[in-house]
């Protein structure tokens, strides 16, 4: 986990890392209202945009920001079940009015002579938030809240999740030998 994230973002990441199937988590932030529609088809920095949503609305709303949390999962049962739980949780948040979605992202099967198929899949949790005064405070508060909500959901279903969760390490106790 990167040390340079604000504590609110780290809080969301820590909730995701509670799952054994989560290998890596990264979050980025972009203002959406300044990106012209023609840039949506560009690779590189624009290749990760939630294209369908932005094309549908003809771009971001005024003062809208987008935090994209990339979640790389293990290619096993733990990763698959983690994805299912996160897909349910994101859908439930969205149904409750949060501006959130989850979507897959991958690179082309081939890059030159290198086969990429099976190595680039990740899932992106998109968070949308208005920043009327250009302060990041509303987005940071949203990410912290979503970390708390995800922890609550995990705690509510920990009996079902069982071995999908990483056991919290207990502090070492001094030996009394």
C-alpha positions as CSV (number, residue, x, y, z in Angstrom):
1,X,0.0,0.0,0.0
2,X,1.5,3.4,-1.0
3,X,2.3,5.6,1.9
4,X,1.6,8.8,0.1
5,X,-2.2,8.5,0.0
6,X,-4.3,10.6,2.3
7,X,-5.6,8.8,5.4
8,X,-9.1,8.8,4.1
9,X,-8.0,6.9,0.9
10,X,-5.8,4.6,3.0
11,X,-8.9,3.8,5.1
12,X,-10.8,2.6,1.9
13,X,-7.8,0.6,0.8
14,X,-7.5,-1.1,4.2
15,X,-11.1,-2.2,3.9
16,X,-10.4,-3.8,0.5
17,X,-7.2,-5.4,1.8
18,X,-9.3,-7.3,4.3
19,X,-10.0,-9.8,1.5
20,X,-7.5,-12.5,0.9
21,X,-8.2,-12.2,-2.8
22,X,-7.1,-8.6,-3.1
23,X,-3.5,-8.4,-4.4
24,X,-3.2,-4.7,-5.1
25,X,-5.2,-1.5,-4.7
26,X,-4.5,2.0,-6.1
27,X,-6.6,5.1,-6.3
28,X,-6.3,8.0,-8.7
29,X,-8.3,11.2,-9.1
30,X,-9.2,13.3,-12.2
31,X,-11.5,16.2,-12.8
32,X,-14.0,15.2,-15.4
33,X,-15.5,18.5,-16.5
34,X,-12.3,19.6,-18.2
35,X,-11.8,16.6,-20.4
36,X,-13.1,17.1,-24.0
37,X,-15.3,14.3,-25.4
38,X,-12.8,13.6,-28.2
39,X,-10.2,12.6,-25.6
40,X,-12.2,9.6,-24.4
41,X,-11.0,7.5,-27.3
42,X,-7.3,8.1,-26.5
43,X,-5.1,5.4,-24.9
44,X,-2.8,6.0,-22.0
45,X,-4.0,8.4,-19.4
46,X,-7.5,8.6,-20.9
47,X,-7.7,4.8,-21.6
48,X,-9.0,4.2,-18.1
49,X,-12.0,6.6,-18.2
50,X,-15.5,5.3,-17.6
51,X,-16.2,5.8,-21.3
52,X,-19.8,4.7,-21.6
53,X,-21.0,6.8,-18.7
54,X,-19.2,9.9,-19.8
55,X,-20.3,9.5,-23.4
56,X,-23.9,9.1,-22.2
57,X,-23.7,12.3,-20.2
58,X,-21.6,14.1,-22.8
59,X,-18.8,14.5,-20.3
60,X,-18.5,15.1,-16.6
61,X,-20.8,17.4,-14.7
62,X,-19.5,20.9,-13.7
63,X,-17.0,20.6,-10.9
64,X,-17.2,16.8,-11.0
65,X,-14.3,14.7,-9.9
66,X,-13.7,11.0,-10.5
67,X,-11.7,8.8,-8.1
68,X,-10.8,5.4,-9.7
69,X,-9.8,2.7,-7.3
70,X,-8.1,-0.1,-9.2
71,X,-8.5,-3.5,-7.5
72,X,-6.3,-6.4,-8.7
73,X,-7.5,-9.8,-7.6
74,X,-6.0,-13.2,-7.4
75,X,-6.8,-15.6,-10.2
76,X,-8.4,-18.1,-7.8
77,X,-11.5,-18.9,-5.8
78,X,-10.7,-16.1,-3.3
79,X,-10.4,-13.5,-6.0
80,X,-13.6,-14.6,-7.7
81,X,-15.6,-14.6,-4.5
82,X,-14.1,-11.3,-3.5
83,X,-15.3,-9.8,-6.8
84,X,-18.8,-11.2,-6.2
85,X,-18.9,-9.6,-2.8
86,X,-17.6,-6.2,-4.0
87,X,-20.0,-6.3,-7.0
88,X,-22.9,-6.8,-4.6
89,X,-21.6,-4.1,-2.2
90,X,-21.1,-1.5,-5.0
91,X,-24.5,-2.2,-6.4
92,X,-26.1,-1.8,-3.0
93,X,-24.3,1.5,-2.5
94,X,-25.5,2.7,-5.9
95,X,-29.1,1.6,-5.1
96,X,-28.8,3.7,-2.0
97,X,-27.9,6.8,-4.0
98,X,-24.1,6.7,-4.0
99,X,-22.4,7.7,-7.2
100,X,-20.4,4.5,-7.5
101,X,-19.9,1.7,-10.0
102,X,-17.6,-1.2,-10.6
103,X,-16.3,-2.2,-14.0
104,X,-13.7,-4.6,-15.5
105,X,-10.6,-3.2,-17.3
106,X,-8.0,-5.1,-19.4
107,X,-5.5,-4.5,-22.1
108,X,-5.5,-6.0,-25.6
109,X,-4.7,-9.7,-25.8
110,X,-1.5,-9.0,-27.7
111,X,1.1,-6.2,-27.4
112,X,3.5,-6.7,-30.3
113,X,4.6,-10.3,-29.9
114,X,3.8,-10.5,-26.1
115,X,0.6,-12.2,-25.0
116,X,-1.1,-10.1,-22.4
117,X,-4.3,-12.2,-22.2
118,X,-4.7,-13.5,-18.7
119,X,-2.3,-11.0,-17.1
120,X,-3.9,-7.5,-17.2
121,X,-7.5,-7.9,-15.8
122,X,-8.4,-5.6,-13.0
123,X,-11.6,-4.1,-11.6
124,X,-12.2,-0.4,-11.2
125,X,-14.4,1.0,-8.5
126,X,-15.5,4.4,-9.8
127,X,-16.5,7.1,-7.3
128,X,-18.0,10.4,-8.5
129,X,-18.2,13.5,-6.5
130,X,-18.9,17.2,-7.0
131,X,-16.1,19.6,-5.8
132,X,-17.7,23.0,-6.1
133,X,-14.8,24.9,-4.5
134,X,-12.1,22.7,-6.0
135,X,-11.3,21.3,-2.6
136,X,-10.6,17.6,-2.4
137,X,-12.4,17.5,1.0
138,X,-15.7,16.1,-0.3
139,X,-14.0,13.3,-2.2
140,X,-11.8,12.4,0.7
141,X,-14.8,12.3,3.0
142,X,-16.6,10.1,0.5
143,X,-13.7,7.6,0.3
144,X,-13.4,7.5,4.0
145,X,-17.2,6.9,4.3
146,X,-17.1,4.1,1.7
147,X,-14.2,2.5,3.6
148,X,-16.4,2.5,6.8
149,X,-19.4,1.2,4.9
150,X,-17.3,-1.6,3.3
151,X,-15.9,-2.6,6.7
152,X,-19.5,-2.7,8.1
153,X,-20.6,-4.9,5.2
154,X,-17.6,-7.2,5.7
155,X,-18.3,-7.4,9.5
156,X,-22.0,-8.1,8.8
157,X,-21.1,-11.1,6.6
158,X,-17.9,-12.3,8.2
159,X,-19.6,-15.6,9.1
160,X,-20.2,-16.2,5.4
161,X,-16.9,-14.8,4.2
162,X,-14.9,-17.0,6.5
163,X,-11.5,-17.8,5.0
164,X,-11.9,-15.1,2.3
165,X,-10.8,-12.6,5.0
166,X,-7.3,-12.0,6.1
167,X,-6.8,-12.7,9.7
168,X,-5.9,-9.6,11.7
169,X,-2.4,-10.1,13.2
170,X,-2.4,-9.9,16.9
171,X,0.3,-8.1,18.7
172,X,3.1,-10.3,19.9
173,X,2.9,-11.1,23.6
174,X,6.1,-11.4,25.5
175,X,7.2,-14.9,26.4
176,X,6.9,-15.8,30.1
177,X,9.3,-18.8,29.9
